Amino acid sequence: MKKILVLLSLAAIALVSCQKEASVKDEASSAPVRTFKCVIADVDPDTHVAIASDGKTTWEVGDEILVHGEGSSNRITVTLTSDDISADGKTATITVEGVTPYDRSDKGYTSTFYASYPASAFVSGNTYYNSVLQNCNKPLMAGYNDGETMVFYNLCGIITFSVSGDFDNYVFSGNENEAVAYDVFQSRLAKTETGEVLDFLRSGDGYTPQPLTTVTGDVVNDGSTIHYICIPNGANFASGFTFKFKDGDDIVKEAVNKTAVNVARGKILNLGNITAKLHDYVAPTESDHESEIPTDGAVDLSENGTANCYILTAPGTYKLPCVKGNSDTSAGNVWGVELLWETYNNSTEVTANSVIAAVDFEANWIYFQTPSTLKPGNALIAAKNYEGEIIWSWHIWIPETAIETATYGSVFSTGIMDRYLGALVAATTESVPVESYGLYYQWGRKDPFVGAADVTSGSNAAVAGRAISVSETTFSLAASIANPTAIVHSDNSSWYSGEPDNNLWKPSEKTIYDPCPAGYKVPARSDAFNSSDLTSFTGWEENATGRYFTIGDPVTVFPFAGYRDDCDPGDPCHVGDRVAVWIAYASASSGLKAYHLNMRVGTSYHGRGETSKARGAVIRCVKE
């Protein structure tokens, strides 16, 4: 198929420089009249984008610009008339009256007036120097004044296309469910004495942008009308993107591009006429496969909530829905299922199908059986699509002893499990076997990796099935889901190849990538540890011989289960003398790192530290 994707870096856009056209009232006035004469000027082509079909940004009659200052109601909408526009749309003059300047000279800002386009996209609430715009698939812009100049910046990367056919609307999405829109997109743009403040995806002031994975729009299907898909802050499509064209509510045509492409803010991806790329849409249908495992009487593990991990305490036949963990969102139609691995959490050779006897599927349900006598251990079951790719996987945890939760004398502000996630027993001051070491996780990923083979071993616990593989290159989120047995080795960065995502696990809520069972989540600093800063913890006691720390009354034990990263990437590291315990709290200063409780033998070190998200560390789940 001939490639039609051409990424154009366009210059000469957004609205810059203005010459003073009218006298200005006294600057001391709280509501001055200001006139800004805005013209198109040559600007950095890497940060601006043309939005008109002739390759130039132009003002048009009817364009509405919101000019705002201090406060929530301190704003005015200016609608351009033909008298306001000159130089073939390159110049627009606006007069603003009654808007109080927002003076933040204490922060070094020299700009005092701010603007947003289109005005209709602006949400209610405080204005200040923020442009708070609803998702509306328009060429969003933010502006600030530099004297009598109003400087506008484009906030979006843009895809353009034309098409013809018997349909009236489209749905656009990335092939890896990239964020292509936001419910609210907040930016900050201001002028300082030394340059500009640019913050194009901003949280705070009551707004937290929630990513959306689809863009929809009406289609003029004449083959020549240019359509614009405006993506706030742009997007990197690691595996391409897909158009679905609909006649009413029915999808009738589809165009799929599987080539990686980056649509950066301020750039245009011009697809041209994509009609030749369309093919009839054929919806995947559920396989007519019937499970060979008896489905009648199978225990539904999701009755108390869906999850990425399910705990078994009795032998039997079970089922779970093919949904993304901790949600009711389908992971896709199941066409195959595989028991990926089983382990006893030690060095003992694992007999295949001794933890999980059989797996199968019917429609979008996974069925499995245990042996008649339950064997403590862990297993990973994966569902596959019609192409044989893994679409999701679930951790089955069969502990040897009952899991308990406690606050341990209010050291922890909510109930915390008595063991690491995947541990078969809880460690005590009398016994710290390797089965209490649990499993390892990379920050933000939902799937576990086996722990150590022995209490001081640098080798992996034995498995039946797929062994751990090591990837020296980073994964996209979709690739991490499709490769749940591959751990990414990256000493000082994340396992994640896209823009850093600090919301894969969240302190405030359980996400679809949280690996804990239903009713539990990865701990946040605030809900798991009864201290604003873990370094202020008191009461920790080290037992170097026993290879653990204790805390609380009654005490709970944190075994030195080690971690994965700076030794041989395929094996555990520092087993028996260190442990790292993940927290659902990513570093604000670096999207490549996240926080963990780090404890080391011989140093009495027990503090909260930052480390690479690629580290394989343990988790102690807390109650939601």
Order of alpha helices (4+ residues) and beta strands (2+ residues): beta-beta-beta-beta-beta-beta-beta-beta-beta-beta-beta-beta-beta-beta-beta-beta-beta-beta-beta-beta-beta-beta-beta-beta-beta-beta-beta-beta-beta-beta-beta-beta-beta-beta-beta-beta-beta-beta-alpha-beta-beta-alpha-beta-beta-beta-beta-beta-beta-beta-beta
